[in-house]
Amino acid sequence: MTTMRTQANRTVEVTREEVLAVAARAKAVAPHLAVLSSAAKDAALQGMANAIRKQSAAIMSANAEDVAAAASAGVSDALIDRLRLDPLRVEAMALGLEELIALPDPVGVAVRGSVLPNGLHLQQVRVPLGVVAIIYEARPNVTVDAAGIALKSSNAVLLRGSASAYASNRALVGILSAAAVESGLPADAVQLVPGTDRDSVKHLMTARGLVDVIIPRGGAGLIKAVVDGSTVPVIETGVGNVHVFVDASADLEMARNIVLNSKTRRPSVCNAAETLLIHADIADVAVPALVGALQEAGVTVHADARVSALIGGTVPATEADFDAEYLSMDIAAAVVDNFEAALAHIAAHSTGHTEAIVTSDLASANEFTRRVDAAAVMVNASTGFTDGGQFGFGAEMGISTQKLHARGPMGLAELTSTKYIVIGTGQIRPVS
């Protein structure tokens, strides 16, 4: 049994042995999860969705405790927005689990197969990763998304959310775990990693042999700390310094809608636009129209000299602004000489998450998608669509900006590995 020490400042301290014990229990149940039928997993997901709806009041109560503590601590409005749950967000979590039910089970799917000249039948099939740990910031919905997508892909999951969401996550994991047990699944299929101090994260990151992969999801500092400090393999998710480039041929009304939606729909998430680039050929008209619209929406525009010469009310942009992931109602803006200059700016400042172009020129659209190096490239569409749910994946564990194993929103298939199955009729390999 885990013994936790709670201090007045809500810090919960645990020992390395306590964190490793949780990981060991996940490792123990992983083989059982690997052979679960799709029907069993779907029944558990439905049970979880029903339980979330039934216990919505308890979830909201726990979340109110977290929100009150965050407000007292002076946490920014953007972060409190990430943390806060309301009835619609709770219902969205339940719906997300039900959407996973409708998706194909990736486990056991044949990736490729062939019959070799010696008669051996070779098949590569998808298998779960095993024990997946996710370290994330104060978004309680991630707790449910991660649990659901891990279960559907037959993985045990260890959830280590932000300390500021600890009460919310504890309530959610308790509900999810109990529902899983009622559906006949192992109790340790979904677990909350105990502790809220940094040591508990360090213990998890170094649980090599017990945890198969760690996925950090959050800001640049969190991701760097996990990547630098882990001995467990890491799938790196990315900071979103997301650009919208408005090309010379762009429909300005379309551009206005896309820029506003990309920036203001939910500025605290990683697919929100952080930099607006405008082609110099249309700057005289586009800058007042687009920057003015952003300002009317309450966005603070950090502008270069060419933008600020065309519209007032901006603040001077520094070089750091063009590398910033604001996660707030701020955006950097610049006029670029031409298409090539836009590509060069994006290449210099992109984090490889999502990049967008607004254009009426098919050649420019094709060139942009061919040359921009990012996990998702949008043409005439909001950057807000870079999301596992929006891509039809049901949910996501994060948005990978690395190029190994997975890139972009990580859905069910990205939480699997593969193995080769070789079936013979007594073949032996000749001595060479």
PyMOL commands that set and color helices and strands:
alter all, ss='L'
color gray80, all
select helices_A, chain A and resi 16-34+38-54+56-72+77-83+87-101+140-152+163-182+187-189+198-205+220-229+252-264+280-296+305-308+319-323+339-349+362-371+383-385+413-415
alter helices_A, ss='H'
color red, helices_A
select strands_A, chain A and resi 5-6+12-13+110-115+121-128+131-136+156-160+190-192+213-217+242-246+273-279+300-303+315-316+330-336+354-358+376-379+399-400+408-409+416-423
alter strands_A, ss='S'
color yellow, strands_A
deselect
rebuild
show_as cartoon
